[in-house]
Amino acid sequence: MNDKRILVVGIGDDGARGLSSHVLERVYNASVLYGGERQLGFFPDFAGERRVIRSPLRETLAEIEADAAHRTVAVLASGDPLFFGIGRTLVRKLGPDSVEIIPHLSSVQLAFARAGESWQDAKVISLHGKPMLGLAQQLHGAPVAALLTDDVNTPSAIARYLQRFAMTEYHAFVAEHLGSPEERSGWYTLEQLVDAEFAPLNVVILKQRPDAQVPVFTLGMDDSAFSQRRPDRGLITKREVRVLSLSDLKLKPGGVLWDIGACTGSVSIEAILSTPGLQVFAVEKNEGDLENLRENQVKFRTDFVAIHAKAPEGLDTFPDPDAVFIGGSGGELVELLTVCAERLRKDGRIVVNAATIETLYEAQQTLLRLGFTVSVTLVQTARSKPILHLTRFEGMNPVYLVTAWRSVTEEEPANDR
């Protein structure tokens, strides 16, 4: 016997007609029916109470839980309720023993069916109710992707975004009002998509063209690959130092990195490319360097927050970090480290690049005073350079990596490099 208190039913644009007679009977036998206004409109003759799911969702969830304690409850959801739907939230809050899910075809399934494309390897990204920030790195390298849109992140807005990041290897399939009499779908170039208008209910499929040349990015990219200030080339965290700094930061997928004194953005960019879902917030005081950073964002397809400010100004607008990289402090190192220490999340790390012994001393002493364990590594490398038919080595300026952490259980290996 099924004793689950809440029935969650997926429904398509064809409304009640798309449900089996058994499912319809169970919906009509419920005492309370929840759903969006559009879904509830498919059941005008429902005899019980009809309630609209509202935002914030927690209030509606509390009502559903209270109703289910003494009445039968049915909840209508679009497509598959466990696919970016209310089903997952209800199961997480009330437990799988209390919620029964009856899925419908999801909009993504239907869109790929209309396009005649398989989708087992597709990357699915929801832009519904979210900013488009970070989409470039999520999409990069994906042969096929499906995007769930809303009235802000429309197909035309997506096309403009892709063009801004030079991701022109894609063409797009847009499917509107799937399953309804108003259904419409078709393929578009990004140029065609920019000025096209679509119904609010749509799914966008992006597919790489067979002749597409997609750039490949690897860890430790050449310094020359990044746009830099001219004529003062060289104001960049060098490749060798960059890789070691990223290693010491111990970045977490989905975590938050602050890049202070970001300059060209090389550390932010490599951090994003090497760590899935990483959120980066960068600060740079020099306008010219910030311009180069934005050029590098496009070149390396990394969309992150970068502001023009002299830290610690601007840091109050950022979420608390899991990791902080300080490539330049503008003479405010003590104040800056104090702010970072206050905001750093549990088990977080701070890495400071110091080019002088004065900065090394100030960073080490300040971090020790703030209660951190501190490790210092001197990085001194040389690169080969031709001289006639021979090869010599040209030394690079030494850099001190000052790494700090608070975890009492973690021991820094003496020889970890």
ChimeraX attribute file (.defattr): number of C-alpha atoms within 10 A of each C-alpha:
attribute: neighborCount
match mode: 1-to-1
recipient: residues
	/A:1	3
	/A:2	7
	/A:3	9
	/A:4	15
	/A:5	20
	/A:6	25
	/A:7	23
	/A:8	25
	/A:9	25
	/A:10	26
	/A:11	24
	/A:12	24
	/A:13	21
	/A:14	14
	/A:15	18
	/A:16	18
	/A:17	12
	/A:18	15
	/A:19	17
	/A:20	9
	/A:21	11
	/A:22	8
	/A:23	14
	/A:24	15
	/A:25	11
	/A:26	14
	/A:27	23
	/A:28	16
	/A:29	16
	/A:30	19
	/A:31	18
	/A:32	21
	/A:33	26
	/A:34	22
	/A:35	21
	/A:36	15
	/A:37	13
	/A:38	13
	/A:39	21
	/A:40	22
	/A:41	14
	/A:42	15
	/A:43	16
	/A:44	9
	/A:45	9
	/A:46	17
	/A:47	13
	/A:48	13
	/A:49	11
	/A:50	19
	/A:51	17
	/A:52	16
	/A:53	23
	/A:54	14
	/A:55	8
	/A:56	8
	/A:57	11
	/A:58	13
	/A:59	11
	/A:60	16
	/A:61	18
	/A:62	12
	/A:63	13
	/A:64	25
	/A:65	18
	/A:66	11
	/A:67	16
	/A:68	19
	/A:69	11
	/A:70	10
	/A:71	15
	/A:72	19
	/A:73	26
	/A:74	26
	/A:75	27
	/A:76	25
	/A:77	25
	/A:78	25
	/A:79	23
	/A:80	24
	/A:81	25
	/A:82	20
	/A:83	14
	/A:84	16
	/A:85	14
	/A:86	22
	/A:87	26
	/A:88	16
	/A:89	16
	/A:90	21
	/A:91	17
	/A:92	11
	/A:93	15
	/A:94	15
	/A:95	11
	/A:96	14
	/A:97	12
	/A:98	17
	/A:99	22
	/A:100	19
	/A:101	19
	/A:102	19
	/A:103	19
	/A:104	17
	/A:105	16
	/A:106	19
	/A:107	25
	/A:108	23
	/A:109	15
	/A:110	16
	/A:111	24
	/A:112	19
	/A:113	12
	/A:114	16
	/A:115	15
	/A:116	9
	/A:117	14
	/A:118	11
	/A:119	17
	/A:120	7
	/A:121	10
	/A:122	17
	/A:123	16
	/A:124	16
	/A:125	15
	/A:126	15
	/A:127	18
	/A:128	16
	/A:129	12
	/A:130	11
	/A:131	10
	/A:132	16
	/A:133	15
	/A:134	18
	/A:135	18
	/A:136	22
	/A:137	21
	/A:138	20
	/A:139	19
	/A:140	16
	/A:141	15
	/A:142	16
	/A:143	18
	/A:144	22
	/A:145	20
	/A:146	25
	/A:147	22
	/A:148	21
	/A:149	22
	/A:150	18
	/A:151	14
	/A:152	16
	/A:153	21
	/A:154	26
	/A:155	30
	/A:156	19
	/A:157	18
	/A:158	22
	/A:159	24
	/A:160	17
	/A:161	19
	/A:162	19
	/A:163	17
	/A:164	13
	/A:165	17
	/A:166	14
	/A:167	23
	/A:168	18
	/A:169	20
	/A:170	22
	/A:171	20
	/A:172	24
	/A:173	21
	/A:174	22
	/A:175	25
	/A:176	20
	/A:177	20
	/A:178	22
	/A:179	17
	/A:180	12
	/A:181	9
	/A:182	10
	/A:183	14
	/A:184	16
	/A:185	18
	/A:186	11
	/A:187	16
	/A:188	16
	/A:189	14
	/A:190	24
	/A:191	14
	/A:192	13
	/A:193	22
	/A:194	18
	/A:195	12
	/A:196	14
	/A:197	10
	/A:198	17
	/A:199	15
	/A:200	15
	/A:201	17
	/A:202	24
	/A:203	26
	/A:204	23
	/A:205	26
	/A:206	24
	/A:207	18
	/A:208	19
	/A:209	14
	/A:210	9
	/A:211	7
	/A:212	12
	/A:213	10
	/A:214	14
	/A:215	11
	/A:216	8
	/A:217	13
	/A:218	9
	/A:219	14
	/A:220	16
	/A:221	16
	/A:222	11
	/A:223	18
	/A:224	12
	/A:225	11
	/A:226	19
	/A:227	21
	/A:228	25
	/A:229	18
	/A:230	10
	/A:231	6
	/A:232	7
	/A:233	11
	/A:234	12
	/A:235	13
	/A:236	22
	/A:237	20
	/A:238	19
	/A:239	17
	/A:240	16
	/A:241	22
	/A:242	23
	/A:243	17
	/A:244	15
	/A:245	24
	/A:246	19
	/A:247	12
	/A:248	19
	/A:249	21
	/A:250	15
	/A:251	22
	/A:252	17
	/A:253	13
	/A:254	14
	/A:255	17
	/A:256	23
	/A:257	28
	/A:258	27
	/A:259	26
	/A:260	28
	/A:261	24
	/A:262	27
	/A:263	28
	/A:264	26
	/A:265	30
	/A:266	27
	/A:267	25
	/A:268	30
	/A:269	21
	/A:270	20
	/A:271	26
	/A:272	26
	/A:273	20
	/A:274	15
	/A:275	15
	/A:276	15
	/A:277	16
	/A:278	20
	/A:279	24
	/A:280	26
	/A:281	22
	/A:282	28
	/A:283	26
	/A:284	27
	/A:285	20
	/A:286	14
	/A:287	13
	/A:288	14
	/A:289	23
	/A:290	24
	/A:291	18
	/A:292	17
	/A:293	26
	/A:294	18
	/A:295	18
	/A:296	21
	/A:297	24
	/A:298	16
	/A:299	16
	/A:300	24
	/A:301	26
	/A:302	26
	/A:303	23
	/A:304	21
	/A:305	15
	/A:306	21
	/A:307	17
	/A:308	17
	/A:309	17
	/A:310	19
	/A:311	23
	/A:312	19
	/A:313	13
	/A:314	14
	/A:315	21
	/A:316	11
	/A:317	8
	/A:318	15
	/A:319	15
	/A:320	18
	/A:321	23
	/A:322	23
	/A:323	26
	/A:324	28
	/A:325	25
	/A:326	21
	/A:327	22
	/A:328	22
	/A:329	22
	/A:330	14
	/A:331	11
	/A:332	12
	/A:333	19
	/A:334	15
	/A:335	14
	/A:336	18
	/A:337	21
	/A:338	15
	/A:339	15
	/A:340	21
	/A:341	22
	/A:342	10
	/A:343	17
	/A:344	21
	/A:345	15
	/A:346	11
	/A:347	14
	/A:348	23
	/A:349	25
	/A:350	28
	/A:351	25
	/A:352	26
	/A:353	25
	/A:354	22
	/A:355	16
	/A:356	12
	/A:357	11
	/A:358	10
	/A:359	18
	/A:360	19
	/A:361	13
	/A:362	13
	/A:363	23
	/A:364	21
	/A:365	14
	/A:366	17
	/A:367	22
	/A:368	13
	/A:369	11
	/A:370	14
	/A:371	12
	/A:372	20
	/A:373	18
	/A:374	18
	/A:375	16
	/A:376	15
	/A:377	13
	/A:378	14
	/A:379	14
	/A:380	13
	/A:381	14
	/A:382	13
	/A:383	9
	/A:384	10
	/A:385	11
	/A:386	10
	/A:387	9
	/A:388	7
	/A:389	5
	/A:390	7
	/A:391	10
	/A:392	12
	/A:393	12
	/A:394	12
	/A:395	11
	/A:396	12
	/A:397	12
	/A:398	15
	/A:399	21
	/A:400	20
	/A:401	21
	/A:402	24
	/A:403	24
	/A:404	25
	/A:405	25
	/A:406	19
	/A:407	13
	/A:408	9
	/A:409	7
	/A:410	10
	/A:411	9
	/A:412	11
	/A:413	8
	/A:414	7
	/A:415	5
	/A:416	5
	/A:417	7
